[in-house]
Amino acid sequence: MILKMKYSKLLFALAVAVILPFISWADSQQATFEKGNGYYAKGDYKAAVATYKQVIDGGYQSAALYYNMGNAAYRTDDIASALLYYEKAHKLAPGDEDINTNIRFVNLKTVDKIDESPEFFVTKWWRGFILSFSATGLGITSIIFILLSSGLLTLYFFAQSVVIKKASFYGAATALLLGILTIVIAASQADYFEGHQQAIIFSSFVNVKGGPGDKNNTLFVLHDGTKVNVLGINNGWVRIRIANGNEGWIRRSDAKNI
């Protein structure tokens, strides 16, 4: 009994040692984030950018943080950074209309206007569907459905009424299916972003080459703020594809990954 009590106290102490620093770190990051919001509200956008960057460099991630950073960067006329952080926010909350609206609006400020290549409508519909939900929302929803299913299944085993048994059984099955569906959507969304690595051009203009090297022919030119798909990396060069399907190579230093 004494050994069990000592063991329990040790586990509690370890849990406290792990959790308390995390809570302290999260509180510190939140305080800095709010400080950045204060600068933004006062119109001191450069200070807001610097403060948000402290939070980002500290390892904190959230759609709200990236969205606010995008807003502050846009206010300082840094179009490339604005799009970078809006796109980062989009990856965490792809269904957020404010984020999507700002991406469309700021894209109007970029030099390159590239028409997207035609896409099979089913593929386009499926992508739009899985990206209409936030990753956090999907995670929370799936947990709720699984817990609901477990609760209803427990009720099924202990209920005396046949009506309640039937209702709890079918309710548990429905909640379980919905939980699995949300997990499938979340996995599909994660696979999509994993398979679609993208970057934003940060150099004022970039000569896109036919191969990984300066001696290769220039195929076309891109400008800052343009989003590209990353297909591969070779000795400091990145193979890219733009929205119309054209491909080429740029220096790795010319773009930042989303």
N, C-alpha and C positions, 0 to 999 in steps of 0.2 A: 504493500500500500504506500509506504514511504517512497519507494523507488518510483512508483507511478506518479506520485505528486511531484517529485523532483523532475521527472521527465516532462510532465505537463508544464511546469514552470519554465523549463529550459526551452520548450517549443514556443511558449508565449513570449519569452525574452527574445528569441530569434525572430519571431514574427514582428515584434515591436521594432527590433533593430533594422529590419528590412523595410517595413511600411512607413515608419516615421520619417526617414530621410526622403522617401519618395513624396510623401505629403508635403514636406517642407519645400522640396524642389518644385512641386506643382504650384504651391502657393506663391513662391518667388516668381515663377514664370508668369503666372496670372497677374501678379502685381505689376510686373514690367509691361505686360500686354496692355493693362489698363492705363499705365503711364503713357504708352504710345497712343492710345485712344484719346487721351487728354491733349497731347500735342496736336493730333489731327483735328480735334474739335476747335482748337485755337488757331488753326490755319498754318501751324509750323510743320509743314509736310516733310521737310528734310529731317527734322528731329524725330518725327514719327517713323520715317523709314529706318533711321539708325536704331531706334528703340525696338521696333519690330524685328530687325535683323538680329539684335541681341537674343531675343526669344528663340528665333529660328536656329541661330548658331548654338543655342543651348540644348537643342535636340527636341524642342516642343513642336508638335504638328497639330494643326486643326484647320478646318475649312475657313472658319472665321478669321484666324490669324492670317492665312494666305490671302484671303479676300481683302482684308483691311490693308495688308502690305501692297497688294495690287492697286488699291485705290490711292494710297499715298504715293506710290511710284508714278502713277498716271498724273497726279497733281504736280509732280516735279518734272513732267514731260519726258520721263523715262519709259517710253512705250514698250521696249523689249522686256524690261523688268516687270512692268504691269502685266503683260501677257503671260510671262513665265509664272507669276504667282497666281494669276487667275486660273491658269491651267492646272497648277498644283492644287488649288482649291477645288477645281472641277473633278479631279481624280478622287477626292475624298467625299464630295457631294455632287455627283454628276447630274442629279435631278434638280438642283437649285437654280431656279429661273433667274435670280439676280446675278449669279455668277455667269450663267450662259449669256444673258443680255449684255453684260459688260464685255465679255469676250468678243461678241459680235460687234459691239460698238467700237472697241479699241482696234479691232482688226481693220476697220475703215480708215484708221489713221496710218496704216502701214503702206509702204510703197508698192509692194508686190500684190497684185490682185490675181489670184490663181483660181481658175475654175476647176471644180472637182470632177474627176473622171466618173462616168456612169457606174452605178452600182445596182446589183440585183435587189429588187424591192424587198424580198423576204429578209435578206441579210441586213438591209438598212432598218427594216422594222424591228428585227430582233435586237440589234445594237441599241436602237432608241428605247426599246422596252427595258433592257437590263440596265441601261444608264439613267433610267428615270427614277432610280432609288438611290439613297445615300448608303454608303457602306455601314455607317454606324446604325442607321435605321434598320437595315436588313439584319444586322447582328442582334439588336435588341428585340426585333419582332420575332426572329426565329427562337430566341430563348423563351419569350413569352408563350409562344405556341407550344413548345416542348413542355414547359412547366404546366400549362393548361391541360395538355394531353395527359400528363402524369397525374394531375389532380383528378381529372374526370375518370381516369382508369381506376384510381384508388376508390373513388365513389362507387364505381361499378361493382367492385368486389365486396364492398361493405353495405351497399343499399339493399333494403328488403323488398322494396316495391319493384315490380316488373317494369312498370313504366319508367321509373327512374333509372333502372338498369339499362334499358334500351337507349334512353336518351343520353346517358353518360357514356355508353359504349360507342354510339355513333358520333357523339361529340368529341370523344377522345380520338377516334380514327380521323375525323375531319381536321382537328387541331394538329395531329401528327403529320398529316399530308401537307397542310399549309406550312408547318414548320420545315418540312423537307423541301418544299417548293422555295421558300425564302433562302434556304441554305444553297440550293442549286443556283438561284439567281445571283447570290453573293459570290459563289465560286465562279460563275460565268463572267461576272463583272471583273473579278480579280484576274482571271485568265485573259480577258480582253486587254486590260492595261498592261499585263505582263508581256503579252504578245505584240503590243503596239507601243514600243519605246519611242518617245518623241523628244524633240528639243526645239529651242527657240534660237534663231540667229541673233547674235549680239554685235557682230561687226557691222559697220555702216554699210559695207557692201562686200560680197563674197563671190569670187570666181569659182563656180562649181566645175570641177575637173572630171575628165573621162576616166581617171584612175587615181590611185593614192600617191600623188607626187606632183610637184610644181611643173614638171616638164610635160605633163599630159595636156591635151587640148582643153580649152575652156568651152564647156557645153552651154552654160547659161549663167546669169548673174542673179544673186539673191541679196536682199537688204535686211537690215535689222528689223526684228519683230516677226519675221516669217516663221511659221511652224513647219517642221520637217519630221518625217518618220525616219528613225534610225534603224538601218538594216545590218550594220556591222562596223567593226573597228579594225584598222590595220596600220600599225606604226605611226600613231598620232594623227591618222586620217580617219574620217567617218564616212561610210557609205550612206547616202540619204535618198529618200524618195519624197517628192512634193505631191500636193493634192491631185495634180493632173496626171500623175503616173511617171513623170520624168525622174530619172535617177542620175546620181553623180557622186563625187567625193569632195568633201571640204575638210579643212583642218579642224582638229578637235577643239582647238582654242576659239574657233569662230562661233560656237554655239554652247548653250547650257542645257543640260538634260532637265526635263520636266519631272 
